Amino acid sequence: MKKPPFQVAPSQCRFAPRPAKDTAHTHEHKLDQLKEMLPSYLERYHADRITSRSENSFKLHCPFHEDKTPSFTADNTKGTWLFHCFSCGRAGSVIDLHAEEAGLDPRTFEAIQATAQALGHQLDQSAPFSPAERGEWARTRQEANRHFIVRSKEKEDQRKLTAHQRKTLFQKLDPYLSTDWRADLWHSSPIWTETPEESTLAFLNILFPPDAVLWMGEPYDTGKEKHRENFKPCREWLAMDSLPSRIAAGHFRPGSISRSKESLLAPSFAIIESDDLIGHKPTDAGERAQNKALSYALAGYCQHELGLHLRAVIDTGNKSLHLWFDRPPTRAMAAVRTLAPGLRIDTGLLDSCATAPLRMPGCLHEKTHLPATLLYLDNAPS
C-alpha cells in the first residue's frame, strides 16, 4: 500500500447558620475583635473545605462555587483577617462572608449582629460603634470592593485575551487538521510495527545509538547509588527480556546515578506536548480525542512552519500526544521556546525533556489504564 505524505453562577447559601449555643454570653464585641474571628468561622462552618492552614493563613475550596483547585484564601498579613477568592472575586472580612451566605447586606448592623451570633456571641446595640470604628469598617468595605473590581476586570481582560489566542491558534493549526489523523500518521510513518513489543524495540533501536547511555525506570528511580543500574548503554537495554515503562530523552555520562542536568551529556530531542489545545484540560473521552487531533495538527505546523523534523509520535493513553522532534540548533530551539506559549506547548516538558521520565510505548497510564502507543517512527535523522 502506497503511503501518502504526512500532513500533519454564584451558588446560594450552602448552609443555614447554626443557632447560638446556650453558653453564649452577652457582651460588647467590638468590630475589630469580630473580624479576628474569621479563622474560627471557617473552622466551624467550612472545615470540610479547608486544604491547608497555618498561624496566619488558610486555603480552602470556595464556599460559593465548586472548584477543583482551592481558590479561596484567608490571611491576616495586613493585620486584619480578610478573605479573597481568586476565582469568583469575592473578598472582605468575616462579616462579608457570613452576610453573603445568609443573604444580608454586609453594611448593616443586622449583618454584623448575625455574624456574631453565628459565632456564639451577641452584640449589644446600646453600645454603638465609635466614629473611628465606623471609619475602619468603611475602609475595609472599600478595600474589598476595590479587590473585587480589579479582579473582575483582570478576569474579563484574560477571558478576551484567551479567546483571541484560541482563535489565532486555531487559524494556525487549521491547514494541518485531519478527520482521520491516526490513519494519516500510520500511512506516513516510514517504519511501522505490528505488536507492542516490536514498537518498543524499534523505538529504542531507531532513535538512540547503541553506545548512548540511557536512563530508564520509574519516575523516582534517580539520585541514589542503587539507581546506577538505571543507566545503561542502549544496546544493553535492547538485550533485556523486559524494559521499564519510562525513558529520558537525553544521553547521560557513563556511571551516572541521577538524571539531573549535571549528568546529562547531550539532549538529542525536543519533546512537544500540549494538554490543553482545546482551551482547557480535557475532562472526558471526546475532549481527549479532540485535543489529540489538534496535537496532530500541531505536529504538522511544527514541521512545515518551524522546520522541525519529526521522529516519533506516541499517544500517551490519556490527554495528549508526545511529539518527538530532532533537537534543532540552539538558536532555532530558542525560537521554538519563544513561540511555545502561543502554541499552548508545555514549556516545562520542552525545557526538561532530556531528563524527564517520558512514557515508553506500551506504558500503561495510571489514570486511564490505556497503553502508550507508538503511532509514527522515522529512522532518518535530520
C-alpha positions in Angstrom: 0.0 0.0 0.0 1.4 3.3 -1.0 1.6 5.7 1.9 0.7 9.4 1.3 3.0 12.2 2.6 2.5 13.2 6.2 0.2 16.2 6.8 0.4 16.7 9.6 -23.4 31.3 38.7 -22.8 32.2 42.3 -24.4 29.4 44.3 -26.9 30.0 47.1 -26.0 29.7 50.7 -24.9 26.2 51.3 -25.8 26.0 55.0 -28.2 27.5 57.5 -26.4 29.4 60.2 -26.2 27.4 63.4 -28.1 29.0 66.3 -26.0 30.4 69.1 -25.1 27.9 71.7 -26.8 28.1 75.1 -23.4 29.0 76.6 -23.3 32.2 74.5 -22.8 35.2 76.7 -23.8 38.8 76.1 -21.1 41.4 75.9 -20.0 44.2 73.7 -18.0 42.6 70.9 -16.1 45.3 69.0 -15.8 45.3 65.2 -12.1 44.6 65.1 -12.4 41.7 67.6 -15.2 40.2 65.5 -13.1 40.4 62.3 -10.4 38.5 64.0 -12.7 35.5 64.3 -12.6 34.6 60.6 -10.5 31.5 61.3 -13.0 30.3 63.9 -15.8 30.9 61.4 -14.0 28.9 58.7 -13.3 26.0 61.1 -16.8 26.0 62.4 -18.7 26.1 59.1 -16.3 25.2 56.3 -13.8 22.7 57.9 -14.5 20.2 55.2 -13.3 22.7 52.5 -10.0 23.6 54.2 -7.0 22.2 52.5 -4.2 23.9 54.4 -3.8 26.2 57.3 -1.1 28.0 59.3 -0.9 30.6 62.0 -1.6 33.4 59.6 -3.4 31.9 56.6 -5.9 29.4 55.3 -6.5 27.9 51.9 -9.8 26.2 51.0 -12.3 25.4 48.3 -14.5 28.4 47.8 -17.9 28.2 49.7 -19.6 30.0 46.8 -18.8 27.7 43.9 -17.2 24.3 43.2 -13.5 24.4 42.3 -11.1 21.5 41.8 -8.1 23.6 42.9 -8.6 25.7 46.1 -9.1 29.3 45.1 -10.2 30.8 48.4 -7.6 32.2 50.8 -7.8 33.9 54.2 -4.9 35.7 55.9 -4.0 38.5 58.2 -0.8 39.7 56.5 -2.1 43.3 56.7 -3.0 43.0 60.4 -6.7 42.1 59.8 -8.1 38.8 58.8 -9.6 39.1 55.3 -10.6 36.6 52.6 -10.3 36.6 48.9 -11.4 34.1 46.2 -9.2 34.3 43.1 -11.9 32.6 41.0 -15.2 34.4 41.8 -13.6 37.6 43.1 -15.4 37.8 46.4 -13.4 39.4 49.2 -13.8 41.0 52.6 -14.0 40.2 56.3 -15.9 37.5 58.2 -18.9 39.8 58.2 -18.9 40.0 54.4 -18.6 36.2 54.2 -21.5 35.5 56.6 -23.7 38.2 55.1 -23.2 36.8 51.6 -24.1 33.3 52.8 -27.1 34.5 54.8 -28.4 36.8 52.2 -27.8 40.0 54.2 -26.5 43.5 53.4 -23.0 43.4 54.9 -23.2 47.2 55.5 -25.9 46.8 58.1 -25.8 46.2 61.8 -28.1 43.3 61.2 -25.3 41.5 59.3 -22.8 42.3 62.0 -25.1 41.0 64.7 -25.9 37.9 62.7 -22.2 37.2 62.2 -21.6 37.5 65.9 -24.5 35.2 66.7 -23.2 32.6 64.2 -20.0 32.6 66.2 -21.9 32.2 69.5 -21.8 35.9 70.6 -24.3 38.7 71.0 -23.7 42.3 70.2 -25.0 45.0 72.4 -26.9 47.5 70.3 -26.8 50.0 73.1 -23.1 50.3 72.7 -22.8 51.9 69.2 -19.6 51.8 67.3 -17.3 54.8 67.6 -16.6 57.1 64.6 -13.2 55.6 64.3 -14.6 52.0 64.1 -17.2 53.1 61.6 -14.4 54.6 59.5 -12.4 51.4 59.7 -15.4 49.5 58.6 -15.9 51.8 55.6 -12.2 51.4 54.7 -12.5 47.6 54.9 -15.5 47.6 52.6 -13.8 50.0 50.2 -10.7 47.8 50.0 -12.9 44.7 49.5 -14.8 46.4 46.7 -11.6 47.5 45.1 -10.2 44.0 45.1 -13.4 42.7 43.6 -13.4 45.3 40.8 -9.8 44.8 40.0 -10.1 41.0 39.9 -13.3 41.2 37.8 -11.5 43.4 35.3 -8.5 41.2 35.2 -10.7 38.1 34.6 -12.6 39.8 31.8 -9.3 41.0 30.2 -7.9 37.5 30.5 -11.1 36.0 29.0 -10.9 38.3 26.0 -7.2 37.6 25.6 -7.7 33.8 25.9 -10.5 33.9 23.3 -8.2 35.9 20.9 -5.3 33.5 21.5 -7.5 30.5 20.9 -8.8 31.9 17.6 -5.3 32.7 16.5 -4.1 29.3 17.4 -6.9 27.5 15.6 -6.2 29.6 12.5 -2.5 28.4 12.6 -3.5 24.7 13.0 -6.4 24.6 10.6 -4.4 23.8 7.5 -3.0 20.7 9.2 -6.2 19.3 10.7 -7.4 15.8 9.6 -10.6 13.9 10.2 -8.6 10.7 10.3 -5.3 11.7 11.8 -4.4 8.3 13.2 -4.6 6.7 9.7 -2.7 9.6 8.3 0.1 9.0 10.8 0.2 5.3 10.1 0.3 5.7 6.3 3.0 8.4 6.6 5.2 6.5 9.1 8.5 5.3 7.4 8.6 2.4 9.9 5.6 0.6 11.4 5.3 -2.4 13.7 2.6 -4.9 14.4 3.0 -5.6 18.1 3.7 -3.5 21.2 6.9 -5.5 21.8 8.1 -4.7 18.3 7.2 -1.0 18.8 9.2 -0.7 22.0 12.3 -2.3 20.5 12.1 -0.3 17.2 11.6 2.9 19.2 14.9 2.3 21.1 16.8 0.9 18.2 15.9 3.7 15.7 16.1 6.8 18.0 19.2 6.0 20.0 22.8 5.0 19.1 23.9 1.6 20.6 26.5 3.2 22.9 24.3 6.0 24.1 23.9 5.8 27.9 20.1 6.0 28.6 18.1 6.3 31.8 15.1 4.0 32.0 13.0 3.2 35.0 10.1 4.5 37.1 9.8 8.3 37.8 11.6 8.1 41.2 14.4 5.8 40.1 17.1 8.5 40.3 19.6 10.1 42.7 20.8 7.2 44.8 23.7 4.8 44.3 21.2 1.9 43.7 19.9 3.8 40.7 23.2 3.3 38.8 21.6 0.2 37.3 19.0 2.5 35.6 21.8 4.0 33.4 22.9 1.6 30.7 24.0 1.8 27.0 21.1 1.4 24.6 22.5 -2.0 23.4 22.2 -3.4 26.9 18.7 -2.2 27.3 17.8 -3.9 23.9 19.2 -7.2 25.2 16.9 -7.3 28.2 13.8 -9.5 28.3 11.6 -6.7 29.5 12.0 -2.9 29.7 10.9 -0.3 32.2 8.0 2.0 31.5 9.8 5.4 31.3 12.7 6.8 29.4 14.6 10.1 29.4 15.2 11.6 26.0 18.8 12.6 26.7 22.2 10.8 26.7 23.9 10.6 30.0 27.5 10.3 31.2 28.8 6.8 32.0 28.5 6.0 35.7 25.6 8.4 36.3 23.2 7.8 39.2 20.9 10.8 38.7 19.0 12.0 35.6 20.0 15.6 36.5 21.3 18.3 34.1 24.7 17.8 35.6 24.7 14.1 34.5 23.4 15.0 31.0 25.8 14.5 28.1 23.7 15.5 25.2 20.0 16.5 24.7 19.1 14.8 21.4 15.4 15.6 21.1 12.7 18.2 21.6 9.5 16.8 23.0 6.4 18.8 22.3 3.2 18.2 24.1 0.0 20.1 24.9 -2.7 19.0 27.4 -5.0 22.0 26.6 -5.0 22.8 22.9 -8.8 22.8 23.1 -8.6 25.7 25.6 -8.7 23.7 28.8 -7.6 20.3 30.0 -9.9 17.6 28.6 -12.4 16.1 31.0 -13.9 13.2 29.0 -13.1 10.9 26.1 -14.5 13.2 23.5 -12.4 16.1 24.6 -9.3 13.9 24.8 -9.8 12.8 21.2 -10.3 16.4 20.1 -7.1 17.5 21.9 -5.1 14.7 20.2 -6.5 15.7 16.8 -5.2 19.2 17.4 -1.9 17.8 18.6 -1.6 16.1 15.3 -2.2 19.4 13.6 0.5 21.0 15.9 2.9 18.4 14.6 2.2 19.5 11.1 2.6 23.1 12.0 6.0 22.5 13.7 7.2 20.6 10.7 6.1 23.0 7.9 6.3 26.3 9.7 9.1 25.9 12.2 11.2 23.5 10.2 11.4 20.7 12.9 12.0 17.1 11.9 9.5 14.7 13.4 11.0 11.4 14.6 8.2 9.7 16.6 4.7 10.2 17.9 3.4 8.5 21.0 -0.2 8.5 22.1 0.2 8.7 25.9 -3.0 6.9 26.6 -4.6 10.0 28.2 -4.9 13.6 27.0 -2.2 14.2 24.5 0.4 13.1 22.0 4.2 13.2 22.7 5.8 14.6 19.6 9.5 13.7 19.4 11.5 16.0 17.1 15.2 16.0 16.4 16.5 18.8 18.6 17.3 21.8 16.4 20.4 24.0 16.8 20.5 26.3 19.9 19.3 29.4 18.1 16.3 27.6 16.5 15.5 25.9 19.8 15.3 29.3 21.5 12.9 30.5 18.8 10.7 27.4 19.4 10.8 28.2 23.1 9.7 31.8 22.4 6.7 30.6 20.3 5.7 27.8 22.7 3.2 29.7 24.9 1.3 31.0 21.9 1.1 27.4 20.6 0.0 26.2 24.1 3.0 23.9 24.1 4.0 22.6 27.6 7.1 24.7 28.1 8.0 22.7 31.3 8.4 19.5 29.3 10.0 21.3 26.4 12.7 22.6 28.7 13.2 19.4 30.7 12.5 16.6 28.2 16.1 15.4 28.2 15.9 14.5 31.9 12.1 14.0 32.4 10.6 10.4 32.8 8.7 10.1 29.5 6.4 7.3 28.6 7.7 4.3 26.6 5.5 2.6 24.0 3.4 0.1 26.0 3.5 2.0 29.3 0.1 1.8 31.0 -1.3 5.2 32.0 -2.1 5.2 35.7 -5.4 7.1 35.3 -6.9 5.6 32.1 -5.1 2.2 32.3 -4.6 2.6 28.5 -1.2 1.8 27.0 1.0 4.4 25.3 1.0 3.7 21.6 3.7 4.3 19.0 1.9 5.9 16.0 4.8 7.2 13.9 8.6 6.4 13.7 11.1 7.8 11.3 14.6 6.3 11.0 16.1 9.2 9.1 17.6 11.9 11.4 17.7 15.5 10.1 
